[in-house]
Amino acid sequence: MSAAIMTSRLPCPAPARVLACGAYLKNRACLLDGDQVHWSPVHGDLGEAASRVALERSVESLLARASGPLQAVAHDLHPDFHSTRVALALAEQLQAPAIGVQHHHAHIGVVLAEHAVAGPVIGLALDGVGLGDDGSAWGGELLWVNGVAATQQWQRLDHLVPLPMPGADAAAREPWRMAAAALHALGRGDEIEPRFAPHVGVMAARGVHTLLQRDLQCPRSSSAGRWFDAAAGALGLSVRQAFEAEAAMTLELRAREWLQAHPEFELPWTSLDLRPLVAELFTLAGSGPQAQARGAALFHLALAGGLAHRATELAHTHGTRNVVLGGGCFANQVLADRLGAALRRAGLAVFEPHGAGCGDAGLALGQAWIAACARHAGGSSGAVGAVPAAAALETET
């Protein structure tokens, strides 16, 4: 037997009835039916066989709750996710359109559905990773997204400067690799071996340096999560993670302690390129816990400052005062509080996730809402593609 289905309500009804199969990590599915959202339990990561079976059973339970035939089935763009496969199979079985929704677009869609935001917004979607519509790994995104029943209209406007991920997925588990990538990006690759060999071994440090030099197994990612890893690795706070986001959580804890003790501490920063800031963190790594805490605070203030500055520019350019925050990095309250305060000081309205939460466990709502809007607008099977920049501006007039 599957666990109980939970139901929540939205401030306005969806324009179509959609079942969404969620993400890969912290997977959770939902059925969007009118103003009701029927939620499956959180299944966990779909790399586990038990989680895959639980998702399949939950889809059956959700389908039984539908008040009528499904008008679409929504899924992530990644073709290899089990959730995508389940969605495609269900769509074929029911002869309903299967609609792919970009991961970060979906994070912003969650908040738009929960708050019924009218008109375009600037969406800041920050997390560990999600497949972009260009095939690369995203995670530090500034998007233009339309509101309410036109949420399927979106455009990627800017992003954090990408870093290479030496060893690909291994870099997400070992923050020292992202710190090494930052060194390489700073033109200081010759420091990788002497800095990291004492912690990870000569062969591992030399191997990562070689990967970076030759650009082998080094996919680039704009992920905010990977920048957190680079900062934690540069400060010597994390070499290998025992669990997901351990490095980022340690960095947040140190930053919070420093900022509570130094409430006047500020850092003027307006760039989405964090490489110069991480260069400073390397100088603090061996100077003791207080220096590390100061470095953690510097990183948070720089990230918040750069995002707030660029989001404000984009809001003015695109004629909106609404900014939406979405993605798992906003579980970090230091970042969320500092960024939100900076945006409000700039005269912008800030919308944050509510009941569904900021992480992947709530992503299915964004998938479902966007697919419902696309279906209402005449979309059929396929992915919800970004609109051209000029078309995005035209929809605001």
C-alpha positions in Angstrom: 0.0 0.0 0.0 1.2 3.5 -0.8 1.3 6.2 1.9 -1.5 8.7 2.1 -2.1 11.3 -0.5 -2.1 14.9 0.9 -4.1 17.7 -0.6 -3.5 21.5 -0.6 -5.3 24.4 -2.4 -4.1 27.1 -4.7 -5.5 30.7 -4.8 -6.7 30.2 -8.4 -7.6 27.1 -10.4 -5.2 25.6 -13.0 -6.2 25.9 -16.6 -5.9 22.2 -17.2 -5.8 18.9 -15.2 -2.2 17.6 -15.1 -0.3 14.9 -13.3 3.5 15.7 -12.8 6.1 13.1 -11.9 8.6 15.4 -10.2 12.4 15.4 -10.1 15.1 12.8 -9.6 16.3 13.8 -6.1 13.7 14.0 -3.3 11.1 12.9 -5.8 7.5 13.7 -5.2 4.6 13.6 -7.7 1.4 15.6 -7.7 -2.0 15.9 -9.5 -3.1 19.4 -10.3 -6.9 19.4 -10.6 -8.7 22.7 -10.5 -7.4 24.6 -7.4 -6.5 21.4 -5.7 -3.0 19.9 -5.5 -2.9 16.2 -4.6 0.5 15.3 -3.3 2.2 11.9 -3.1 4.6 11.2 -0.3 8.2 12.2 -0.8 9.8 9.1 -2.3 13.5 10.0 -2.0 16.1 9.7 -4.7 15.2 7.7 -7.7 18.5 6.0 -7.8 17.0 3.7 -5.2 14.8 0.8 -6.5 12.3 1.3 -3.6 11.9 4.9 -4.5 11.2 4.0 -8.1 8.5 1.5 -7.1 7.0 4.0 -4.7 6.7 6.6 -7.4 4.9 4.2 -9.7 2.4 3.3 -7.0 1.9 6.9 -6.1 1.1 7.7 -9.8 -1.6 5.1 -9.7 -3.1 6.5 -6.5 -3.0 10.1 -7.9 -4.6 9.0 -11.1 -7.5 7.5 -9.1 -8.1 11.0 -7.5 -8.5 12.8 -10.8 -12.0 14.3 -11.3 -11.8 13.6 -15.1 -9.4 12.6 -17.8 -5.8 14.0 -17.6 -5.2 16.8 -20.1 -1.4 16.4 -19.9 1.4 14.6 -18.0 4.4 16.7 -17.0 8.0 15.7 -16.5 11.6 17.0 -16.3 13.6 17.5 -19.5 16.2 14.9 -18.5 15.5 11.8 -20.6 17.2 9.4 -18.2 15.3 10.2 -15.1 13.0 7.4 -14.0 10.3 10.1 -13.3 10.5 11.1 -17.0 10.1 7.4 -18.1 7.1 7.0 -15.8 5.5 10.2 -17.2 6.1 9.1 -20.9 4.7 5.7 -20.2 1.6 7.1 -18.5 1.0 9.6 -21.3 1.2 6.9 -23.9 -1.2 4.7 -21.9 -3.7 7.5 -21.5 -3.2 9.0 -24.9 -2.5 12.3 -23.2 0.2 14.8 -24.2 3.6 14.5 -22.3 5.1 17.9 -21.7 8.7 18.4 -20.6 9.4 21.4 -18.3 12.9 22.8 -17.7 14.0 22.2 -14.1 14.6 25.9 -13.0 11.6 27.2 -14.9 9.6 24.7 -12.8 11.1 26.0 -9.5 9.8 29.5 -10.4 6.5 28.0 -11.5 5.9 26.6 -8.0 5.9 30.0 -6.5 3.8 31.6 -9.3 1.2 28.9 -8.7 1.2 29.3 -4.9 0.9 33.1 -5.0 -1.0 33.6 -8.3 1.4 36.3 -9.3 0.0 38.3 -12.2 2.3 39.6 -14.9 6.0 38.8 -15.6 8.6 38.2 -12.9 12.3 37.9 -12.7 12.9 34.5 -11.3 16.1 33.5 -9.3 16.4 29.7 -9.4 19.4 28.5 -7.4 20.1 24.8 -6.7 22.6 22.0 -7.2 21.8 21.0 -10.8 19.1 20.8 -13.4 19.3 20.1 -17.1 19.1 23.3 -19.1 17.4 23.6 -22.4 20.8 23.9 -24.1 21.9 20.5 -22.7 24.2 21.9 -20.0 24.0 21.8 -16.2 22.3 24.9 -14.8 21.7 25.9 -11.2 22.4 29.7 -10.8 19.7 31.2 -13.1 18.0 34.5 -13.6 14.9 34.0 -15.7 12.1 36.0 -17.1 8.8 34.1 -16.5 5.3 35.3 -17.3 2.6 35.1 -14.7 -0.6 33.2 -13.9 -2.1 31.5 -17.0 1.0 32.4 -19.2 3.6 30.8 -17.0 4.8 28.6 -19.9 6.4 31.7 -21.4 10.0 32.1 -20.1 13.5 33.2 -21.0 16.9 32.7 -19.5 18.4 36.2 -19.0 21.6 35.6 -17.1 23.4 33.1 -14.8 26.3 32.7 -12.4 29.6 32.3 -14.2 30.0 28.6 -14.9 32.8 26.5 -13.4 34.1 23.2 -14.7 33.2 20.1 -12.7 36.3 17.9 -12.8 35.2 14.3 -12.7 31.6 15.3 -13.4 29.3 13.9 -10.7 32.3 13.3 -8.4 32.7 17.1 -8.1 29.3 17.3 -6.5 30.4 14.9 -3.8 33.9 16.3 -3.2 34.1 20.1 -2.7 37.9 20.2 -3.0 37.4 19.4 -6.8 35.3 22.6 -7.2 37.8 24.6 -5.3 40.5 23.2 -7.6 38.3 24.2 -10.6 38.1 27.7 -9.2 41.9 27.8 -8.9 42.2 26.7 -12.5 39.7 29.3 -13.6 41.8 31.9 -11.8 44.9 30.8 -13.8 46.4 29.3 -10.7 46.2 25.6 -11.6 49.8 25.0 -10.5 48.6 25.5 -6.9 46.1 22.5 -7.1 48.6 19.8 -6.2 50.5 21.5 -3.4 47.2 22.7 -1.8 45.1 19.6 -2.0 47.6 16.6 -2.1 48.0 16.6 1.7 44.2 16.1 2.0 43.3 13.8 -0.9 46.7 12.3 -2.0 49.1 13.3 -4.7 47.6 11.1 -7.4 44.0 12.5 -6.9 45.2 16.1 -6.9 47.4 15.6 -9.9 44.6 13.8 -11.7 42.1 16.6 -11.2 44.7 19.1 -12.4 45.2 17.1 -15.5 41.5 16.9 -16.2 41.2 20.6 -15.9 44.3 21.3 -18.1 43.0 19.0 -20.8 39.3 19.9 -20.4 38.4 16.2 -20.0 35.4 15.0 -17.9 34.9 18.7 -16.9 31.3 19.7 -17.8 30.6 23.3 -17.0 27.9 24.3 -14.6 26.3 27.6 -13.5 25.2 25.8 -10.4 25.0 27.9 -7.2 25.4 24.7 -5.3 28.8 24.1 -6.9 29.9 27.6 -6.0 29.0 26.9 -2.4 31.2 23.8 -2.7 34.0 25.8 -4.2 33.9 28.3 -1.4 33.8 25.6 1.3 36.7 23.8 -0.3 38.7 27.0 -0.7 38.3 27.7 3.0 39.2 24.2 4.0 35.8 23.6 5.5 35.0 20.5 3.4 37.0 18.0 1.4 34.4 15.2 0.9 30.7 15.4 1.8 29.1 12.7 3.9 25.6 13.8 2.7 24.1 16.1 0.2 24.7 19.9 0.8 26.9 19.2 3.9 29.5 21.7 2.6 26.9 24.4 2.0 25.3 23.8 5.4 28.7 24.1 7.1 29.4 27.3 5.2 26.0 28.8 6.2 26.5 27.9 9.8 29.9 29.7 9.9 28.5 32.7 8.0 25.6 33.0 10.4 27.9 32.9 13.5 30.1 35.6 12.0 27.2 37.9 11.0 25.5 37.6 14.3 28.8 38.6 16.0 29.4 41.4 13.4 26.0 42.8 12.5 27.6 45.8 10.8 29.6 43.6 8.4 28.9 44.4 4.8 30.4 43.8 1.4 29.6 45.8 -1.7 29.5 43.3 -4.6 27.6 43.6 -7.9 29.0 40.8 -10.0 27.8 37.3 -10.9 31.4 36.2 -11.3 32.5 34.9 -7.9 36.0 33.9 -8.9 37.8 37.0 -7.4 35.9 36.4 -4.1 36.9 32.7 -4.0 40.5 33.8 -4.6 40.3 35.8 -1.4 38.9 32.8 0.5 42.0 30.8 -0.3 44.1 33.3 1.6 41.9 32.8 4.7 41.9 29.0 4.7 44.9 28.5 7.0 44.2 31.4 9.3 42.0 29.7 11.8 38.2 29.3 12.5 37.5 33.1 12.8 39.1 33.8 9.4 37.1 30.9 7.9 33.9 32.2 9.4 34.6 35.7 8.0 35.3 34.1 4.6 31.9 32.2 4.8 30.2 35.5 5.5 32.0 37.2 2.6 30.8 34.5 0.2 27.2 34.8 1.3 27.2 38.6 1.0 28.9 38.5 -2.4 26.4 35.9 -3.8 23.4 37.9 -2.4 24.8 41.2 -3.6 25.6 40.1 -7.1 22.2 38.4 -7.6 20.3 41.4 -6.1 22.2 43.9 -8.3 21.6 41.9 -11.5 18.0 41.1 -10.7 17.2 44.7 -10.0 18.7 45.7 -13.4 16.7 43.0 -15.2 13.5 44.0 -13.4 13.9 47.6 -14.6 14.8 46.5 -18.1 11.8 44.2 -18.3 9.3 46.5 -16.7 8.4 44.5 -13.6 8.9 44.9 -9.9 8.2 41.3 -9.0 11.0 38.9 -8.2 10.6 35.2 -7.4 13.0 33.1 -5.4 13.1 29.3 -6.0 15.3 26.3 -5.7 16.9 24.3 -2.9 19.6 26.9 -2.2 17.0 29.1 -0.6 16.8 26.6 2.3 19.9 28.7 3.3 18.3 31.4 5.4 21.4 33.6 5.4 21.2 33.8 1.7 17.4 34.1 1.5 17.3 36.8 4.1 20.1 38.9 2.7 19.0 38.6 -0.9 15.4 39.3 0.0 16.3 42.4 2.0 18.5 43.8 -0.8 15.7 43.3 -3.3 13.1 45.0 -1.1 15.5 47.9 -0.5 15.6 48.3 -4.3 11.8 48.7 -4.3 11.0 45.2 -5.6 8.3 42.8 -4.4 9.8 39.4 -3.4 7.8 36.1 -3.6 9.1 32.9 -2.0 7.9 29.3 -1.9 5.2 28.6 0.6 3.7 25.1 1.2 5.5 23.2 -1.5 8.9 24.3 -0.2 11.9 25.6 -2.2 13.6 22.2 -3.1 13.0 19.4 -5.5 10.3 17.8 -3.3 8.0 20.6 -4.4 9.1 20.8 -8.1 6.2 18.7 -9.4 3.8 21.6 -8.7 5.8 23.9 -11.0 5.9 21.2 -13.7 2.2 20.7 -13.5 1.3 24.4 -13.4 3.5 25.2 -16.4 2.3 22.2 -18.4 -1.3 23.2 -17.6 -0.7 26.7 -18.9 1.0 25.3 -22.0 -1.9 22.9 -22.7 -4.4 25.7 -22.2 -2.4 27.8 -24.7 -2.6 25.0 -27.3 0.6 23.1 -26.5 0.8 19.4 -27.2 3.5 16.8 -26.5 7.1 18.0 -26.2 9.1 20.4 -24.1 8.0 23.9 -23.1 10.7 25.9 -24.9 12.0 29.4 -23.9 10.6 32.3 -25.9 13.0 34.5 -27.8 14.1 37.5 -25.9 12.3 40.0 -28.2 9.1 38.0 -27.9 9.4 38.0 -24.1 9.6 41.8 -24.1 6.6 42.0 -26.5 4.4 40.0 -24.1 4.9 42.7 -21.4 3.3 45.5 -23.5 
